[in-house]
Amino acid sequence: MDIVRIILAIILPPLGVFLQVGFGLQFWINIVLTLLGYIPGIIHALWVILSR
């Protein structure tokens, strides 16, 4: 399942984070980072997915 989350994190970072943690603080941080720049959103999403 991690492979699916990683692929979704690259395509749509908030979705990958949502599947990992739900509507938590990390999800909202990722929304903000993705709006500020696509690459920071991807990096944060991968960090959230791979750290859990």
JOJOBEL-V856730 format. One record per helix or strand. SS is the DSSP state (A for helix, B for strand). FROM is the first residue (numbers start at 1). LEN is the number of residues. If there is no record, write none. Layout:
BEGIN
SS,FROM,LEN
SS,FROM,LEN
END
This chain:
BEGIN
A,2,10
A,13,9
A,25,12
A,38,14
END
